[in-house]
């Protein structure tokens, strides 16, 4: 991702430039390290740029939590910041691509778009982690009466598929650069025909990071119509057996599961082709939805109302994660902005699908920077706890 390595400089100079800057809005200094972040407004979006000093070179880079999907925006902002601060660049990878920005496509959707969105097709299918997009593109062309929502957290893959959509004039795919475990809660009940999970990362050493989980199964059954199905395809023996334990778990009241081994599909990825040459077994597990679900209402409020920064708040917030029934809250890092503002990096929500957000507090008010969390039940409960801690004057 875009970054600069520059000759070490006095970061206090940032304060002198902010009032006249075209891009910088604030400077936030870490209370637990020597790093800093700069608030940025560029191309109609807000995000953060990190500054990590070193004796030989200072790293100026994107912030993972707030980065915009349009990579060229990051590059342009980094370039503008370096010019305004007069930085001496030692190494750079911010050359601007001259090709059309695929991410300006109408087929790219943000997670917040789904709070109030009109679906252009009656039928909806979802693919989780589409990778190269071969299967997603194939299904969309084969089924023009269905809207396919492709979820992919790997930004370059999302960019490539958006380019393929444009090149092939495909009109029934939406691309979402977001975690599927959170995204499903944004969909209406009984809306989906199929949910494809093809070759998810096994995460053998960190099973909590797996896409398939009891909560993912429950959400899948909610958004699937009656007789719709969740389709898992994996080459991992461990993931296969883990999925069966999940689908037949004690908390699952009734399940219809179909299992196939080494089933040949009409389209395969280059990785699957490699595994087939190696004669690896490939498992398909289909879970059919057996009923209909109640409508889901997103009447969740993530405003902070009268919460404001008060002196010493940074010392009163808990340093360790607070664990509750089904969710947690962890104030991970704090950055001071002048004397009357605070930027807090916070992780919260479900254990297997947490949110990562910044909270910006000033003497005037408080908000999530740059966007509110996904409207899930556990995020709502976590937000209430966050407000209690921030109001602890």
URKAGI-V564301 format. One record per residue. N is the residue number from 1. RES is the residue in three letters. OMEGA is omega in degrees with one decimal (NA if undefined). D_LAST is the distance of its C-alpha to the last C-alpha in Angstrom with 1 decimal. Layout:
N RES OMEGA D_LAST
N RES OMEGA D_LAST
This chain:
1 UNK -174.3 40.0
2 UNK 175.7 40.0
3 UNK 174.9 39.0
4 UNK 165.9 40.2
5 UNK -173.7 40.9
6 UNK 174.7 40.9
7 UNK -178.8 41.7
8 UNK -177.9 38.6
9 UNK 179.7 37.1
10 UNK -175.2 34.5
11 UNK 176.2 31.5
12 UNK 179.0 30.2
13 UNK 178.9 32.9
14 UNK -178.4 30.9
15 UNK -178.1 28.7
16 UNK -174.8 31.9
17 UNK -171.1 33.2
18 UNK -175.0 30.3
19 UNK -178.9 31.0
20 UNK -174.8 34.6
21 UNK 174.0 34.3
22 UNK -170.5 35.8
23 UNK -174.2 33.6
24 UNK -179.0 30.6
25 UNK 176.1 27.3
26 UNK 174.3 24.8
27 UNK -178.5 24.8
28 UNK -174.4 22.2
29 UNK -179.1 22.5
30 UNK 178.1 21.8
31 UNK -177.1 19.6
32 UNK 180.0 21.9
33 UNK -179.5 25.4
34 UNK 179.4 27.6
35 UNK 179.5 27.6
36 UNK 171.1 26.2
37 UNK 176.9 26.2
38 UNK 172.6 27.3
39 UNK -174.0 26.4
40 UNK 166.9 29.7
41 UNK -176.3 31.1
42 UNK 177.7 34.8
43 UNK 178.8 37.3
44 UNK 180.0 34.9
45 UNK 174.6 32.4
46 UNK 172.6 29.2
47 UNK -178.6 28.8
48 UNK 170.9 28.0
49 UNK -179.5 30.4
50 UNK 175.1 29.8
51 UNK -178.3 31.1
52 UNK -175.4 32.1
53 UNK 175.9 33.9
54 UNK -177.9 36.8
55 UNK -175.7 39.4
56 UNK -177.5 42.2
57 UNK 176.1 40.5
58 UNK 180.0 37.1
59 UNK 175.9 36.5
60 UNK -168.7 35.2
61 UNK 177.5 34.8
62 UNK 172.5 33.4
63 UNK -172.8 30.1
64 UNK -174.5 31.0
65 UNK -172.4 28.1
66 UNK -172.4 28.4
67 UNK 173.9 32.1
68 UNK 180.0 34.2
69 UNK 178.5 37.3
70 UNK -174.2 39.6
71 UNK -179.9 40.3
72 UNK 175.4 42.0
73 UNK 177.5 38.8
74 UNK -178.2 37.3
75 UNK 179.3 40.5
76 UNK -180.0 40.6
77 UNK 177.4 37.0
78 UNK 179.2 37.6
79 UNK -179.2 40.8
80 UNK 178.2 39.2
81 UNK -178.9 36.4
82 UNK 178.5 39.1
83 UNK -178.5 41.2
84 UNK -179.5 38.5
85 UNK -179.8 37.5
86 UNK -176.0 41.1
87 UNK 176.8 40.7
88 UNK -173.1 43.8
89 UNK 175.9 44.2
90 UNK -178.7 45.8
91 UNK -176.2 45.6
92 UNK 169.7 44.7
93 UNK -176.4 45.0
94 UNK 175.8 43.8
95 UNK -176.6 47.3
96 UNK 177.0 47.0
97 UNK 179.4 49.0
98 UNK -179.7 51.6
99 UNK 179.2 51.9
100 UNK -178.3 50.4
101 UNK -177.4 46.8
102 UNK -173.8 47.0
103 UNK 172.1 43.4
104 UNK -175.3 43.9
105 UNK 174.7 45.9
106 UNK -177.8 45.4
107 UNK 173.5 45.5
108 UNK -179.1 42.3
109 UNK 174.4 39.3
110 UNK -178.1 35.6
111 UNK -178.2 33.5
112 UNK 177.2 31.8
113 UNK -173.3 35.3
114 UNK 174.7 35.8
115 UNK 178.9 33.3
116 UNK -173.1 36.1
117 UNK 177.1 39.3
118 UNK -179.3 43.0
119 UNK -175.1 45.1
120 UNK -179.4 48.6
121 UNK 176.4 50.3
122 UNK -179.7 50.6
123 UNK -179.8 50.6
124 UNK 171.2 47.8
125 UNK -176.3 47.8
126 UNK 170.8 45.2
127 UNK -177.4 45.9
128 UNK 179.0 43.3
129 UNK -172.1 43.6
130 UNK 175.3 46.8
131 UNK -179.5 47.4
132 UNK 177.4 50.6
133 UNK -177.4 50.6
134 UNK -177.7 54.2
135 UNK -179.3 53.6
136 UNK -179.6 51.2
137 UNK 179.8 53.7
138 UNK -178.7 56.6
139 UNK -179.0 55.1
140 UNK 179.5 54.1
141 UNK -179.0 57.6
142 UNK -175.2 59.2
143 UNK -176.0 57.1
144 UNK 179.3 56.7
145 UNK -177.1 55.7
146 UNK 171.6 52.5
147 UNK 177.8 49.2
148 UNK 177.2 48.2
149 UNK -179.6 44.5
150 UNK -179.4 44.4
151 UNK -178.6 41.3
152 UNK 180.0 41.1
153 UNK 178.3 38.3
154 UNK -172.2 40.8
155 UNK 179.4 40.7
156 UNK 177.5 44.3
157 UNK 177.4 45.7
158 UNK 179.6 43.9
159 UNK -177.4 45.4
160 UNK -179.6 48.9
161 UNK 176.1 49.0
162 UNK 176.4 48.0
163 UNK 179.5 50.9
164 UNK 177.2 53.2
165 UNK 179.7 52.2
166 UNK -176.2 53.1
167 UNK -175.5 56.4
168 UNK 177.8 57.5
169 UNK 178.0 56.5
170 UNK -173.2 54.6
171 UNK -174.5 52.7
172 UNK 173.7 51.2
173 UNK 166.6 48.6
174 UNK 178.2 44.9
175 UNK -179.6 43.2
176 UNK -179.6 39.5
177 UNK -172.9 37.9
178 UNK -179.1 35.4
179 UNK -177.2 34.9
180 UNK -177.0 37.1
181 UNK 176.2 35.0
182 UNK -173.1 32.3
183 UNK -174.0 34.8
184 UNK -178.7 36.8
185 UNK 179.0 34.0
186 UNK -176.2 34.5
187 UNK 177.2 38.1
188 UNK 175.0 39.6
189 UNK 174.3 41.0
190 UNK -173.2 44.8
191 UNK -168.4 45.0
192 UNK 173.1 46.4
193 UNK -176.2 49.9
194 UNK 169.8 49.1
195 UNK -178.8 46.4
196 UNK 171.8 47.9
197 UNK -174.2 46.4
198 UNK 176.4 49.1
199 UNK 175.8 48.9
200 UNK 176.8 45.1
201 UNK -174.6 44.0
202 UNK -177.7 44.8
203 UNK -178.1 41.8
204 UNK -178.9 43.8
205 UNK 179.9 41.4
206 UNK -174.5 38.2
207 UNK 179.6 39.1
208 UNK -179.8 35.5
209 UNK -179.6 36.0
210 UNK 176.8 39.1
211 UNK 180.0 39.3
212 UNK 178.9 41.1
213 UNK 177.0 38.9
214 UNK -179.3 38.7
215 UNK 177.2 35.9
216 UNK 176.9 38.0
217 UNK -179.2 41.0
218 UNK 179.3 39.3
219 UNK 178.2 38.1
220 UNK 179.8 41.5
221 UNK 177.2 43.2
222 UNK -174.5 41.0
223 UNK 177.6 41.8
224 UNK 171.7 45.5
225 UNK 176.2 48.0
226 UNK -177.3 50.4
227 UNK 169.6 52.7
228 UNK -176.2 50.6
229 UNK 171.8 50.0
230 UNK -175.4 47.7
231 UNK 176.0 49.9
232 UNK 175.5 49.2
233 UNK -175.6 51.6
234 UNK 174.6 51.3
235 UNK -176.3 53.5
236 UNK 176.6 51.3
237 UNK -178.7 52.7
238 UNK -178.6 49.3
239 UNK 179.0 47.5
240 UNK -178.8 50.3
241 UNK 176.2 50.2
242 UNK -179.1 46.3
243 UNK 178.3 46.5
244 UNK 177.2 49.0
245 UNK 179.5 46.8
246 UNK -175.4 44.0
247 UNK 177.6 46.3
248 UNK -176.7 47.9
249 UNK -177.3 44.7
250 UNK -177.0 44.2
251 UNK 179.9 41.5
252 UNK -173.0 43.9
253 UNK -176.8 45.9
254 UNK -175.9 48.8
255 UNK 171.1 49.8
256 UNK -174.7 52.8
257 UNK 175.6 53.1
258 UNK -177.1 55.9
259 UNK 174.6 56.6
260 UNK -179.0 58.9
261 UNK 177.9 59.8
262 UNK 175.1 61.1
263 UNK 179.4 61.2
264 UNK 177.0 62.4
265 UNK -179.4 60.4
266 UNK 178.3 61.8
267 UNK -179.7 59.4
268 UNK 178.2 57.8
269 UNK 178.9 55.6
270 UNK 179.1 57.1
271 UNK 178.1 55.2
272 UNK 177.7 56.6
273 UNK 178.5 60.1
274 UNK -178.8 59.6
275 UNK 177.7 58.6
276 UNK 176.4 61.6
277 UNK 178.4 63.9
278 UNK 179.1 62.5
279 UNK 174.4 63.3
280 UNK 176.1 59.8
281 UNK 177.2 59.2
282 UNK -174.3 56.9
283 UNK 170.6 55.4
284 UNK 176.7 54.5
285 UNK -178.9 52.5
286 UNK 177.3 52.3
287 UNK -177.6 50.0
288 UNK 174.4 51.0
289 UNK -171.9 48.7
290 UNK -177.4 50.4
291 UNK 177.1 48.7
292 UNK -177.3 46.6
293 UNK 176.4 42.8
294 UNK 176.8 40.7
295 UNK 178.7 39.3
296 UNK -179.6 35.8
297 UNK -176.7 33.4
298 UNK 179.2 30.6
299 UNK -176.5 28.5
300 UNK -177.3 25.2
301 UNK 178.5 22.4
302 UNK 174.4 20.4
303 UNK 179.5 18.6
304 UNK 176.6 14.9
305 UNK -173.9 15.2
306 UNK -179.8 12.4
307 UNK 177.7 10.1
308 UNK 175.7 9.9
309 UNK 173.0 9.4
310 UNK -175.4 7.0
311 UNK 178.2 8.7
312 UNK -179.5 8.8
313 UNK -178.6 7.4
314 UNK 179.4 11.0
315 UNK -176.6 11.0
316 UNK -179.8 8.5
317 UNK -179.0 10.4
318 UNK -178.4 13.4
319 UNK -179.4 16.6
320 UNK -179.9 19.0
321 UNK 175.5 19.8
322 UNK -173.9 18.6
323 UNK -179.9 21.8
324 UNK -177.3 22.2
325 UNK 177.0 25.4
326 UNK 178.9 27.0
327 UNK -179.0 24.2
328 UNK 173.4 21.6
329 UNK -179.7 18.6
330 UNK 173.7 18.7
331 UNK -168.5 16.7
332 UNK -176.6 19.9
333 UNK 178.8 19.5
334 UNK 179.9 17.2
335 UNK 179.7 18.7
336 UNK 176.3 17.6
337 UNK -176.2 19.0
338 UNK -177.9 19.5
339 UNK -171.1 16.6
340 UNK 178.3 14.5
341 UNK -177.4 15.0
342 UNK 174.1 14.6
343 UNK -175.7 17.1
344 UNK 173.1 16.4
345 UNK -170.6 19.6
346 UNK 170.9 19.1
347 UNK -176.7 21.7
348 UNK 177.5 21.5
349 UNK -176.4 23.8
350 UNK 179.9 27.1
351 UNK -176.3 28.4
352 UNK 176.0 31.6
353 UNK -175.1 30.5
354 UNK 170.6 27.0
355 UNK 172.4 25.4
356 UNK -175.5 24.4
357 UNK 168.2 22.2
358 UNK 174.9 20.2
359 UNK -177.8 17.0
360 UNK -179.5 16.8
361 UNK 173.3 13.6
362 UNK 177.4 14.1
363 UNK -179.3 13.1
364 UNK -178.0 15.4
365 UNK -173.9 14.4
366 UNK 176.9 14.5
367 UNK 169.9 17.7
368 UNK 178.8 19.7
369 UNK 15.2 22.0
370 UNK -176.1 24.9
371 UNK 179.7 25.2
372 UNK 178.4 23.6
373 UNK 172.6 24.5
374 UNK -174.0 27.6
375 UNK 175.3 27.4
376 UNK -178.5 27.9
377 UNK -178.0 26.8
378 UNK 176.4 25.1
379 UNK 178.1 23.2
380 UNK 178.3 22.0
381 UNK 178.6 20.7
382 UNK 179.3 19.1
383 UNK 178.6 17.4
384 UNK 178.8 15.8
385 UNK 178.5 14.4
386 UNK 179.1 13.2
387 UNK 178.8 11.4
388 UNK 179.7 9.7
389 UNK -178.4 8.6
390 UNK 179.0 7.6
391 UNK -176.7 5.6
392 UNK -175.8 3.8
393 UNK NA 0.0
